[in-house]
Amino acid sequence: MDHVKRYYSTSMTVNGKELFIEGPISGSELASLRFDEGLKAFRVPEQQHEALIEIADLPEGRIIVAREDDLVLGYVTFLHPDPLERWSQAKLPDLLELGAIEICQSARAGGVAKKLLEVAFLDDAMEDYIVIATEYYWHWDLKGTGLDVWQYRKVMEKVMGSVGMSWVATDDPEICSHPANCLMSRIGNRVPPETVARFDAIRFQNRFLY
């Protein structure tokens, strides 16, 4: 299975700024860039910058960034699921989690999120993976966008759907803890049926409990 990371880049204009969308980039490349102070949805910007540098250097880690010169204004991450999550239990080497996607407020509403995902999936190696995204409403910037949970979820589904990700059912307790939470997935066209079956098995672990 070919898991070589192939670099892609493009550019777009948002609010009069030329943004470069590129990746996967290495940890050293990411370390040479500055991190916008508005990127604080998950940690304070300095800590999130360090976390992304570590992810970039993981064998499976993929970081795609949107930058203006040397300033990162947005990013998307891919890596194996956290060992504490059920998605890691099947130990599938061809399962990746879209761990985070974040755009600073000054670069929103310009299609940056879709462009980040577009560049990520330009790499044909992504057809070897099942890619999942666990969407939890408490990670969403409802205050910054002015959207309610259902409006925000609709936006997220549209963005994820632009690269073929779609909602799938699960009995995972965290996802089931709020009706706006959801699991989305995209199954690459070279993923073998036995891998899909193992993924389905971890999606539903309590199917016989009533």
N, CA and C atoms as a LAMMPS dump frame, in Angstrom:
ITEM: TIMESTEP
0
ITEM: NUMBER OF ATOMS
630
ITEM: BOX BOUNDS ff ff ff
-5.0000000000000000e+02 5.0000000000000000e+02
-5.0000000000000000e+02 5.0000000000000000e+02
-5.0000000000000000e+02 5.0000000000000000e+02
ITEM: ATOMS id mol type element x y z
1 1 1 N 0.845 -1.186 0
2 1 2 C 0 0 0
3 1 3 C 0.886 1.244 0
4 2 1 N 0.61 2.174 -0.896
5 2 2 C 1.43 3.367 -1.07
6 2 3 C 0.924 4.484 -0.164
7 3 1 N 1.661 4.754 0.921
8 3 2 C 1.265 5.814 1.838
9 3 3 C 2.223 6.998 1.772
10 4 1 N 2.945 7.136 0.673
11 4 2 C 3.844 8.267 0.497
12 4 3 C 3.02 9.562 0.489
13 5 1 N 3.498 10.567 1.204
14 5 2 C 2.809 11.859 1.228
15 5 3 C 3.27 12.694 0.042
16 6 1 N 2.348 13.071 -0.809
17 6 2 C 2.677 13.891 -1.974
18 6 3 C 2.214 15.325 -1.743
19 7 1 N 3.126 16.242 -1.93
20 7 2 C 2.872 17.662 -1.65
21 7 3 C 2.088 18.303 -2.8
22 8 1 N 1.095 19.12 -2.431
23 8 2 C 0.322 19.881 -3.408
24 8 3 C 0.156 21.304 -2.898
25 9 1 N -0.015 22.239 -3.818
26 9 2 C -0.24 23.623 -3.408
27 9 3 C -1.101 24.338 -4.439
28 10 1 N -1.79 25.357 -3.97
29 10 2 C -2.575 26.221 -4.838
30 10 3 C -2.692 27.564 -4.125
31 11 1 N -3.366 28.512 -4.728
32 11 2 C -3.55 29.812 -4.081
33 11 3 C -4.963 30.315 -4.341
34 12 1 N -5.399 31.243 -3.501
35 12 2 C -6.718 31.837 -3.649
36 12 3 C -6.682 33.219 -3.004
37 13 1 N -7.62 34.068 -3.383
38 13 2 C -7.709 35.403 -2.793
39 13 3 C -8.92 35.469 -1.883
40 14 1 N -8.689 35.887 -0.635
41 14 2 C -9.755 36.01 0.36
42 14 3 C -9.624 37.36 1.048
43 15 1 N -10.689 38.148 0.996
44 15 2 C -10.679 39.483 1.621
45 15 3 C -9.463 40.312 1.192
46 16 1 N -9.12 40.202 -0.081
47 16 2 C -8.004 40.975 -0.623
48 16 3 C -6.63 40.414 -0.319
49 17 1 N -6.58 39.252 0.359
50 17 2 C -5.297 38.631 0.698
51 17 3 C -5.07 37.418 -0.192
52 18 1 N -3.826 37.25 -0.647
53 18 2 C -3.483 36.043 -1.387
54 18 3 C -3.053 34.971 -0.395
55 19 1 N -3.809 33.883 -0.373
56 19 2 C -3.499 32.782 0.532
57 19 3 C -2.923 31.617 -0.257
58 20 1 N -1.906 30.995 0.286
59 20 2 C -1.344 29.786 -0.289
60 20 3 C -1.858 28.595 0.513
61 21 1 N -2.419 27.632 -0.186
62 21 2 C -2.934 26.414 0.439
63 21 3 C -1.974 25.304 0.051
64 22 1 N -1.346 24.672 1.027
65 22 2 C -0.302 23.702 0.689
66 22 3 C -0.183 22.603 1.742
67 23 1 N 0.383 21.483 1.298
68 23 2 C 0.668 20.385 2.214
69 23 3 C 0.603 19.044 1.502
70 24 1 N 0.862 17.979 2.237
71 24 2 C 1.244 17.976 3.644
72 24 3 C 2.625 18.608 3.832
73 25 1 N 2.772 19.415 4.905
74 25 2 C 4.055 20.043 5.172
75 25 3 C 4.714 19.361 6.37
76 26 1 N 6.024 19.468 6.44
77 26 2 C 6.793 18.818 7.504
78 26 3 C 6.751 19.656 8.785
79 27 1 N 7.185 19.04 9.876
80 27 2 C 7.249 19.754 11.137
81 27 3 C 8.189 20.938 11.073
82 28 1 N 9.334 20.774 10.402
83 28 2 C 10.298 21.878 10.319
84 28 3 C 9.745 23.033 9.489
85 29 1 N 9.005 22.713 8.423
86 29 2 C 8.379 23.767 7.617
87 29 3 C 7.34 24.516 8.445
88 30 1 N 6.548 23.759 9.201
89 30 2 C 5.519 24.376 10.022
90 30 3 C 6.139 25.225 11.127
91 31 1 N 7.257 24.763 11.679
92 31 2 C 7.931 25.512 12.743
93 31 3 C 8.453 26.849 12.245
94 32 1 N 8.739 26.949 10.947
95 32 2 C 9.27 28.201 10.387
96 32 3 C 8.178 29.234 10.128
97 33 1 N 6.912 28.823 10.279
98 33 2 C 5.786 29.724 10.036
99 33 3 C 5.249 30.285 11.348
100 34 1 N 4.609 31.448 11.255
101 34 2 C 3.929 32.018 12.415
102 34 3 C 2.483 31.534 12.449
103 35 1 N 1.884 31.572 13.635
104 35 2 C 0.542 31.052 13.836
105 35 3 C -0.361 32.209 14.241
106 36 1 N -1.436 32.431 13.487
107 36 2 C -2.325 33.545 13.776
108 36 3 C -2.945 33.41 15.167
109 37 1 N -3.029 34.539 15.876
110 37 2 C -3.545 34.504 17.248
111 37 3 C -5.024 34.141 17.314
112 38 1 N -5.709 34.183 16.173
113 38 2 C -7.125 33.799 16.156
114 38 3 C -7.352 32.302 16.097
115 39 1 N -6.3 31.531 15.934
116 39 2 C -6.421 30.069 15.88
117 39 3 C -6.341 29.523 17.307
118 40 1 N -7.453 29.553 18.003
119 40 2 C -7.466 29.221 19.429
120 40 3 C -8.659 28.352 19.816
121 41 1 N -9.245 27.655 18.839
122 41 2 C -10.437 26.848 19.136
123 41 3 C -10.12 25.652 20.023
124 42 1 N -8.911 25.112 19.921
125 42 2 C -8.579 23.889 20.644
126 42 3 C -7.59 24.13 21.788
127 43 1 N -6.629 25.026 21.58
128 43 2 C -5.643 25.39 22.596
129 43 3 C -5.237 26.828 22.329
130 44 1 N -4.459 27.418 23.229
131 44 2 C -3.908 28.729 22.907
132 44 3 C -3.013 28.55 21.677
133 45 1 N -2.912 29.571 20.815
134 45 2 C -2.226 29.402 19.529
135 45 3 C -0.826 28.803 19.624
136 46 1 N -0.028 29.23 20.603
137 46 2 C 1.34 28.721 20.701
138 46 3 C 1.356 27.209 20.949
139 47 1 N 0.453 26.746 21.816
140 47 2 C 0.395 25.312 22.12
141 47 3 C -0.137 24.517 20.933
142 48 1 N -1.125 25.067 20.23
143 48 2 C -1.657 24.362 19.066
144 48 3 C -0.606 24.287 17.964
145 49 1 N 0.177 25.34 17.798
146 49 2 C 1.269 25.339 16.825
147 49 3 C 2.232 24.196 17.126
148 50 1 N 2.619 24.056 18.38
149 50 2 C 3.529 22.976 18.775
150 50 3 C 2.904 21.607 18.536
151 51 1 N 1.623 21.478 18.848
152 51 2 C 0.934 20.196 18.64
153 51 3 C 0.916 19.821 17.164
154 52 1 N 0.7 20.79 16.3
155 52 2 C 0.653 20.512 14.864
156 52 3 C 2.025 20.132 14.327
157 53 1 N 3.072 20.734 14.872
158 53 2 C 4.426 20.367 14.455
159 53 3 C 4.673 18.891 14.751
160 54 1 N 4.236 18.429 15.922
161 54 2 C 4.392 17.023 16.289
162 54 3 C 3.586 16.117 15.359
163 55 1 N 2.346 16.506 15.051
164 55 2 C 1.502 15.711 14.154
165 55 3 C 2.126 15.61 12.763
166 56 1 N 2.665 16.722 12.281
167 56 2 C 3.243 16.755 10.927
168 56 3 C 4.354 15.733 10.759
169 57 1 N 5.071 15.446 11.843
170 57 2 C 6.197 14.523 11.75
171 57 3 C 5.835 13.08 12.078
172 58 1 N 4.567 12.806 12.402
173 58 2 C 4.142 11.422 12.565
174 58 3 C 4.151 10.736 11.197
175 59 1 N 4.427 9.433 11.138
176 59 2 C 4.46 8.742 9.84
177 59 3 C 3.178 8.933 9.032
178 60 1 N 2.032 8.903 9.727
179 60 2 C 0.757 9.043 9.019
180 60 3 C 0.234 10.475 9.048
181 61 1 N 0.882 11.366 9.825
182 61 2 C 0.366 12.71 10.025
183 61 3 C 0.386 13.551 8.758
184 62 1 N -0.679 14.288 8.555
185 62 2 C -0.787 15.172 7.391
186 62 3 C -1.35 16.511 7.857
187 63 1 N -0.622 17.59 7.579
188 63 2 C -1.083 18.936 7.901
189 63 3 C -1.128 19.743 6.608
190 64 1 N -2.295 20.289 6.308
191 64 2 C -2.453 21.201 5.178
192 64 3 C -2.712 22.582 5.767
193 65 1 N -2.014 23.592 5.279
194 65 2 C -2.169 24.935 5.847
195 65 3 C -2.629 25.931 4.793
196 66 1 N -3.274 26.986 5.282
197 66 2 C -3.578 28.168 4.484
198 66 3 C -2.766 29.293 5.101
199 67 1 N -1.892 29.918 4.297
200 67 2 C -1.014 30.942 4.865
201 67 3 C -0.982 32.179 3.98
202 68 1 N -0.784 33.313 4.628
203 68 2 C -0.485 34.565 3.945
204 68 3 C 0.98 34.86 4.246
205 69 1 N 1.828 34.754 3.25
206 69 2 C 3.279 34.822 3.456
207 69 3 C 3.681 33.758 4.479
208 70 1 N 4.202 34.164 5.653
209 70 2 C 4.622 33.157 6.631
210 70 3 C 3.648 33.043 7.797
211 71 1 N 2.412 33.57 7.636
212 71 2 C 1.414 33.556 8.709
213 71 3 C 0.33 32.53 8.403
214 72 1 N 0.219 31.509 9.247
215 72 2 C -0.808 30.473 9.079
216 72 3 C -2.154 31.038 9.528
217 73 1 N -3.134 30.992 8.617
218 73 2 C -4.48 31.494 8.904
219 73 3 C -5.505 30.371 9.012
220 74 1 N -5.106 29.167 8.652
221 74 2 C -6.011 28.031 8.746
222 74 3 C -5.256 26.744 8.504
223 75 1 N -5.857 25.639 8.912
224 75 2 C -5.195 24.343 8.75
225 75 3 C -6.21 23.214 8.868
226 76 1 N -5.813 22.06 8.391
227 76 2 C -6.566 20.828 8.617
228 76 3 C -5.555 19.736 8.945
229 77 1 N -5.915 18.847 9.866
230 77 2 C -5.009 17.785 10.299
231 77 3 C -5.607 16.417 10.024
232 78 1 N -4.724 15.465 9.734
233 78 2 C -5.106 14.058 9.591
234 78 3 C -4.081 13.218 10.354
235 79 1 N -4.56 12.271 11.126
236 79 2 C -3.676 11.355 11.853
237 79 3 C -4.491 10.16 12.305
238 80 1 N -3.808 9.129 12.813
239 80 2 C -4.529 7.981 13.341
240 80 3 C -5.358 8.413 14.547
241 81 1 N -6.5 7.769 14.786
242 81 2 C -7.336 8.137 15.933
243 81 3 C -6.582 8.02 17.256
244 82 1 N -6.999 8.834 18.214
245 82 2 C -6.42 8.82 19.561
246 82 3 C -6.566 7.422 20.174
247 83 1 N -5.528 6.905 20.817
248 83 2 C -5.602 5.569 21.423
249 83 3 C -6.725 5.427 22.448
250 84 1 N -7.197 6.542 23.013
251 84 2 C -8.265 6.483 23.999
252 84 3 C -9.654 6.437 23.363
253 85 1 N -9.741 6.64 22.043
254 85 2 C -11.03 6.605 21.36
255 85 3 C -11.314 5.215 20.812
256 86 1 N -12.584 4.893 20.679
257 86 2 C -12.947 3.562 20.173
258 86 3 C -12.437 3.316 18.758
259 87 1 N -12.227 4.395 17.998
260 87 2 C -11.832 4.243 16.596
261 87 3 C -10.437 3.647 16.445
262 88 1 N -9.656 3.653 17.514
263 88 2 C -8.324 3.05 17.459
264 88 3 C -8.332 1.575 17.844
265 89 1 N -9.459 1.075 18.357
266 89 2 C -9.502 -0.283 18.904
267 89 3 C -9.242 -1.356 17.847
268 90 1 N -9.693 -1.115 16.632
269 90 2 C -9.51 -2.12 15.583
270 90 3 C -8.093 -2.118 15.036
271 91 1 N -7.296 -1.117 15.455
272 91 2 C -5.9 -1.02 15.014
273 91 3 C -5.791 -1.114 13.487
274 92 1 N -6.554 -0.276 12.817
275 92 2 C -6.539 -0.249 11.356
276 92 3 C -5.494 0.745 10.87
277 93 1 N -4.437 0.288 10.206
278 93 2 C -3.413 1.218 9.725
279 93 3 C -3.926 2.139 8.628
280 94 1 N -5.042 1.751 8.002
281 94 2 C -5.592 2.565 6.92
282 94 3 C -6.832 3.346 7.365
283 95 1 N -6.884 3.698 8.661
284 95 2 C -7.932 4.567 9.177
285 95 3 C -7.296 5.87 9.65
286 96 1 N -7.719 6.973 9.068
287 96 2 C -7.244 8.294 9.463
288 96 3 C -8.403 9.106 10.017
289 97 1 N -8.088 9.959 10.985
290 97 2 C -9.097 10.872 11.504
291 97 3 C -8.766 12.296 11.085
292 98 1 N -9.757 12.96 10.531
293 98 2 C -9.626 14.391 10.284
294 98 3 C -9.763 15.019 11.674
295 99 1 N -8.607 15.296 12.282
296 99 2 C -8.61 15.646 13.693
297 99 3 C -9.074 17.051 13.988
298 100 1 N -8.793 17.985 13.103
299 100 2 C -9.191 19.371 13.333
300 100 3 C -9.169 20.123 12.017
301 101 1 N -10.093 21.051 11.905
302 101 2 C -10.055 22.015 10.806
303 101 3 C -10.427 23.353 11.423
304 102 1 N -9.565 24.353 11.225
305 102 2 C -9.761 25.644 11.882
306 102 3 C -9.31 26.758 10.942
307 103 1 N -10.129 27.784 10.853
308 103 2 C -9.819 28.96 10.034
309 103 3 C -9.976 30.186 10.934
310 104 1 N -9.008 31.09 10.925
311 104 2 C -9.15 32.286 11.747
312 104 3 C -10.255 33.171 11.155
313 105 1 N -10.836 34.008 11.987
314 105 2 C -12.015 34.758 11.594
315 105 3 C -11.776 35.663 10.383
316 106 1 N -10.573 36.196 10.242
317 106 2 C -10.291 37.124 9.14
318 106 3 C -10.273 36.444 7.774
319 107 1 N -10.212 35.112 7.762
320 107 2 C -10.139 34.388 6.487
321 107 3 C -11.368 33.517 6.238
322 108 1 N -12.4 33.695 7.035
323 108 2 C -13.602 32.878 6.857
324 108 3 C -14.479 33.416 5.742
325 109 1 N -15.447 32.599 5.376
326 109 2 C -16.447 32.964 4.363
327 109 3 C -15.844 33.127 2.978
328 110 1 N -14.659 32.584 2.787
329 110 2 C -14.058 32.684 1.46
330 110 3 C -13.796 31.334 0.818
331 111 1 N -14.328 30.273 1.423
332 111 2 C -14.132 28.936 0.874
333 111 3 C -12.802 28.314 1.238
334 112 1 N -12.134 28.844 2.285
335 112 2 C -10.814 28.333 2.662
336 112 3 C -10.895 26.896 3.168
337 113 1 N -11.905 26.595 3.974
338 113 2 C -12.029 25.241 4.517
339 113 3 C -12.171 24.212 3.397
340 114 1 N -13.017 24.52 2.431
341 114 2 C -13.186 23.601 1.302
342 114 3 C -11.885 23.444 0.518
343 115 1 N -11.163 24.544 0.351
344 115 2 C -9.916 24.486 -0.415
345 115 3 C -8.857 23.669 0.319
346 116 1 N -8.81 23.778 1.648
347 116 2 C -7.882 22.958 2.44
348 116 3 C -8.168 21.474 2.227
349 117 1 N -9.445 21.106 2.281
350 117 2 C -9.804 19.699 2.081
351 117 3 C -9.542 19.264 0.646
352 118 1 N -9.815 20.144 -0.303
353 118 2 C -9.562 19.818 -1.71
354 118 3 C -8.091 19.467 -1.925
355 119 1 N -7.195 20.291 -1.364
356 119 2 C -5.762 20.036 -1.509
357 119 3 C -5.379 18.742 -0.8
358 120 1 N -5.964 18.501 0.377
359 120 2 C -5.656 17.268 1.12
360 120 3 C -5.984 16.03 0.304
361 121 1 N -7.109 16.063 -0.392
362 121 2 C -7.559 14.873 -1.117
363 121 3 C -7.086 14.834 -2.57
364 122 1 N -6.258 15.806 -2.968
365 122 2 C -5.61 15.688 -4.273
366 122 3 C -4.642 14.512 -4.294
367 123 1 N -4.112 14.163 -3.114
368 123 2 C -3.157 13.063 -3.01
369 123 3 C -3.876 11.731 -3.212
370 124 1 N -3.493 11.015 -4.254
371 124 2 C -4.13 9.733 -4.576
372 124 3 C -3.983 8.72 -3.443
373 125 1 N -2.977 8.893 -2.589
374 125 2 C -2.79 7.967 -1.469
375 125 3 C -3.987 7.972 -0.528
376 126 1 N -4.789 9.033 -0.522
377 126 2 C -5.955 9.081 0.35
378 126 3 C -7.008 8.047 -0.044
379 127 1 N -6.899 7.507 -1.258
380 127 2 C -7.823 6.446 -1.673
381 127 3 C -7.536 5.125 -0.969
382 128 1 N -6.409 5.057 -0.257
383 128 2 C -6.076 3.855 0.517
384 128 3 C -6.639 3.902 1.929
385 129 1 N -7.284 5.007 2.292
386 129 2 C -7.715 5.214 3.677
387 129 3 C -9.23 5.33 3.82
388 130 1 N -9.709 4.908 4.978
389 130 2 C -10.993 5.383 5.486
390 130 3 C -10.669 6.63 6.299
391 131 1 N -11.299 7.731 5.973
392 131 2 C -11.098 8.974 6.712
393 131 3 C -12.375 9.29 7.481
394 132 1 N -12.241 9.507 8.777
395 132 2 C -13.407 9.835 9.593
396 132 3 C -13.241 11.228 10.192
397 133 1 N -14.363 11.823 10.56
398 133 2 C -14.37 13.08 11.306
399 133 3 C -15.436 12.96 12.38
400 134 1 N -15.038 13.155 13.625
401 134 2 C -15.995 13.136 14.732
402 134 3 C -16.355 14.581 15.041
403 135 1 N -17.595 14.931 14.777
404 135 2 C -18.041 16.314 14.94
405 135 3 C -18.785 16.459 16.258
406 136 1 N -18.188 17.255 17.169
407 136 2 C -18.797 17.526 18.471
408 136 3 C -19.138 19.006 18.559
409 137 1 N -20.377 19.309 18.926
410 137 2 C -20.816 20.7 18.892
411 137 3 C -20.012 21.594 19.834
412 138 1 N -19.426 21.02 20.901
413 138 2 C -18.673 21.86 21.842
414 138 3 C -17.334 22.33 21.274
415 139 1 N -16.937 21.81 20.111
416 139 2 C -15.735 22.307 19.436
417 139 3 C -16.056 23.415 18.431
418 140 1 N -17.324 23.644 18.175
419 140 2 C -17.716 24.581 17.122
420 140 3 C -17.707 26.025 17.638
421 141 1 N -17.308 26.951 16.775
422 141 2 C -17.243 28.364 17.145
423 141 3 C -18.61 29.005 16.909
424 142 1 N -19.559 28.649 17.75
425 142 2 C -20.92 29.17 17.591
426 142 3 C -20.953 30.676 17.856
427 143 1 N -20.179 31.119 18.842
428 143 2 C -20.157 32.542 19.186
429 143 3 C -19.553 33.369 18.051
430 144 1 N -18.427 32.888 17.504
431 144 2 C -17.748 33.643 16.461
432 144 3 C -18.519 33.708 15.149
433 145 1 N -19.324 32.671 14.876
434 145 2 C -20.076 32.63 13.616
435 145 3 C -21.493 33.151 13.752
436 146 1 N -22.025 33.152 14.994
437 146 2 C -23.407 33.564 15.191
438 146 3 C -24.418 32.508 14.777
439 147 1 N -23.953 31.289 14.491
440 147 2 C -24.838 30.211 14.075
441 147 3 C -25.273 29.384 15.28
442 148 1 N -26.458 28.761 15.181
443 148 2 C -26.834 27.8 16.21
444 148 3 C -26.257 26.437 15.841
445 149 1 N -26.43 25.448 16.709
446 149 2 C -25.764 24.152 16.486
447 149 3 C -26.21 23.499 15.185
448 150 1 N -27.478 23.647 14.827
449 150 2 C -27.978 22.975 13.616
450 150 3 C -27.499 23.68 12.355
451 151 1 N -27.445 25.008 12.398
452 151 2 C -26.902 25.744 11.263
453 151 3 C -25.424 25.423 11.059
454 152 1 N -24.683 25.341 12.187
455 152 2 C -23.251 25.046 12.096
456 152 3 C -23.035 23.64 11.564
457 153 1 N -23.837 22.694 12.046
458 153 2 C -23.686 21.325 11.555
459 153 3 C -23.964 21.256 10.05
460 154 1 N -24.956 22.001 9.587
461 154 2 C -25.259 22.003 8.149
462 154 3 C -24.066 22.517 7.356
463 155 1 N -23.404 23.567 7.887
464 155 2 C -22.208 24.103 7.223
465 155 3 C -21.108 23.053 7.195
466 156 1 N -20.887 22.373 8.344
467 156 2 C -19.845 21.354 8.419
468 156 3 C -20.12 20.206 7.446
469 157 1 N -21.363 19.782 7.36
470 157 2 C -21.711 18.696 6.439
471 157 3 C -21.443 19.104 4.995
472 158 1 N -21.731 20.37 4.678
473 158 2 C -21.497 20.855 3.311
474 158 3 C -20.007 20.893 3.002
475 159 1 N -19.207 21.4 3.964
476 159 2 C -17.758 21.473 3.759
477 159 3 C -17.174 20.076 3.607
478 160 1 N -17.511 19.169 4.53
479 160 2 C -16.996 17.799 4.463
480 160 3 C -17.506 17.075 3.216
481 161 1 N -18.736 17.351 2.857
482 161 2 C -19.309 16.707 1.674
483 161 3 C -18.627 17.1 0.386
484 162 1 N -17.918 18.233 0.394
485 162 2 C -17.242 18.692 -0.815
486 162 3 C -16.131 17.739 -1.255
487 163 1 N -15.647 16.873 -0.326
488 163 2 C -14.624 15.89 -0.684
489 163 3 C -15.155 14.46 -0.521
490 164 1 N -16.479 14.333 -0.481
491 164 2 C -17.078 12.997 -0.463
492 164 3 C -17.301 12.402 0.905
493 165 1 N -17.139 13.189 1.97
494 165 2 C -17.428 12.673 3.303
495 165 3 C -18.921 12.79 3.561
496 166 1 N -19.483 11.801 4.241
497 166 2 C -20.915 11.813 4.508
498 166 3 C -21.21 11.273 5.9
499 167 1 N -22.365 11.62 6.405
500 167 2 C -22.804 11.187 7.735
501 167 3 C -22.982 9.675 7.763
502 168 1 N -22.496 9.046 8.834
503 168 2 C -22.723 7.611 9.036
504 168 3 C -23.159 7.396 10.48
505 169 1 N -23.977 6.39 10.701
506 169 2 C -24.524 6.109 12.027
507 169 3 C -23.493 5.419 12.917
508 170 1 N -23.632 5.614 14.216
509 170 2 C -22.781 4.952 15.193
510 170 3 C -23.496 4.96 16.54
511 171 1 N -23.08 4.055 17.43
512 171 2 C -23.613 4.078 18.795
513 171 3 C -22.562 4.581 19.786
514 172 1 N -21.536 5.252 19.281
515 172 2 C -20.508 5.799 20.158
516 172 3 C -21.145 6.756 21.172
517 173 1 N -20.912 6.534 22.479
518 173 2 C -21.589 7.339 23.5
519 173 3 C -21.341 8.839 23.398
520 174 1 N -20.104 9.239 23.081
521 174 2 C -19.824 10.678 22.989
522 174 3 C -20.601 11.322 21.857
523 175 1 N -20.642 10.647 20.719
524 175 2 C -21.379 11.207 19.584
525 175 3 C -22.876 11.2 19.866
526 176 1 N -23.35 10.15 20.533
527 176 2 C -24.78 10.045 20.828
528 176 3 C -25.215 10.948 21.984
529 177 1 N -24.251 11.605 22.638
530 177 2 C -24.595 12.42 23.805
531 177 3 C -25.34 13.704 23.438
532 178 1 N -25.297 14.099 22.16
533 178 2 C -26.052 15.27 21.704
534 178 3 C -26.468 15.033 20.255
535 179 1 N -27.715 15.327 19.903
536 179 2 C -28.189 15.024 18.539
537 179 3 C -27.493 15.792 17.426
538 180 1 N -26.806 16.887 17.755
539 180 2 C -26.088 17.636 16.711
540 180 3 C -24.73 17.021 16.403
541 181 1 N -24.187 16.235 17.331
542 181 2 C -22.912 15.565 17.067
543 181 3 C -23.085 14.55 15.95
544 182 1 N -22.028 14.258 15.233
545 182 2 C -22.147 13.252 14.187
546 182 3 C -20.781 12.677 13.82
547 183 1 N -20.832 11.515 13.206
548 183 2 C -19.645 10.873 12.643
549 183 3 C -19.758 10.953 11.127
550 184 1 N -18.695 11.431 10.492
551 184 2 C -18.667 11.472 9.035
552 184 3 C -17.501 10.627 8.548
553 185 1 N -17.645 10.06 7.365
554 185 2 C -16.56 9.216 6.855
555 185 3 C -16.491 9.281 5.337
556 186 1 N -15.321 8.927 4.855
557 186 2 C -15.087 8.77 3.417
558 186 3 C -14.247 7.518 3.243
559 187 1 N -14.727 6.579 2.46
560 187 2 C -14.018 5.314 2.243
561 187 3 C -13.316 5.384 0.897
562 188 1 N -11.999 5.367 0.922
563 188 2 C -11.23 5.421 -0.316
564 188 3 C -11.544 4.257 -1.232
565 189 1 N -11.369 4.468 -2.537
566 189 2 C -11.797 3.436 -3.489
567 189 3 C -10.877 2.219 -3.545
568 190 1 N -9.755 2.252 -2.797
569 190 2 C -8.896 1.065 -2.742
570 190 3 C -8.913 0.389 -1.367
571 191 1 N -9.791 0.837 -0.494
572 191 2 C -9.889 0.217 0.83
573 191 3 C -10.536 -1.161 0.678
574 192 1 N -9.885 -2.226 1.168
575 192 2 C -10.44 -3.57 0.995
576 192 3 C -11.706 -3.795 1.818
577 193 1 N -12.595 -4.674 1.349
578 193 2 C -13.867 -4.935 2.041
579 193 3 C -13.692 -5.37 3.493
580 194 1 N -12.628 -6.128 3.788
581 194 2 C -12.437 -6.585 5.168
582 194 3 C -12.144 -5.408 6.105
583 195 1 N -11.477 -4.376 5.594
584 195 2 C -11.227 -3.181 6.405
585 195 3 C -12.53 -2.437 6.668
586 196 1 N -13.375 -2.344 5.639
587 196 2 C -14.679 -1.698 5.808
588 196 3 C -15.508 -2.455 6.842
589 197 1 N -15.451 -3.775 6.808
590 197 2 C -16.208 -4.588 7.765
591 197 3 C -15.728 -4.357 9.192
592 198 1 N -14.426 -4.225 9.367
593 198 2 C -13.881 -3.967 10.706
594 198 3 C -14.264 -2.564 11.184
595 199 1 N -14.304 -1.627 10.266
596 199 2 C -14.74 -0.275 10.613
597 199 3 C -16.203 -0.285 11.039
598 200 1 N -17.036 -1.006 10.301
599 200 2 C -18.455 -1.105 10.657
600 200 3 C -18.632 -1.73 12.038
601 201 1 N -17.774 -2.687 12.369
602 201 2 C -17.869 -3.364 13.659
603 201 3 C -17.576 -2.418 14.824
604 202 1 N -16.639 -1.458 14.618
605 202 2 C -16.357 -0.534 15.715
606 202 3 C -17.353 0.631 15.74
607 203 1 N -18.042 0.863 14.626
608 203 2 C -19.095 1.887 14.656
609 203 3 C -20.235 1.46 15.571
610 204 1 N -20.518 0.157 15.567
611 204 2 C -21.623 -0.376 16.374
612 204 3 C -21.105 -1.46 17.289
613 205 1 N -20.987 -1.136 18.566
614 205 2 C -20.515 -2.113 19.543
615 205 3 C -21.619 -2.571 20.479
616 206 1 N -22.774 -1.898 20.427
617 206 2 C -23.875 -2.25 21.326
618 206 3 C -25.141 -2.578 20.549
619 207 1 N -24.965 -3.12 19.358
620 207 2 C -26.114 -3.302 18.472
621 207 3 C -27.148 -4.272 19.015
622 208 1 N -26.738 -5.159 19.951
623 208 2 C -27.682 -6.153 20.467
624 208 3 C -28.203 -5.784 21.847
625 209 1 N -27.896 -4.562 22.3
626 209 2 C -28.368 -4.119 23.598
627 209 3 C -29.599 -3.241 23.392
628 210 1 N -30.639 -3.569 24.101
629 210 2 C -31.898 -2.804 23.969
630 210 3 C -32.347 -2.325 25.345
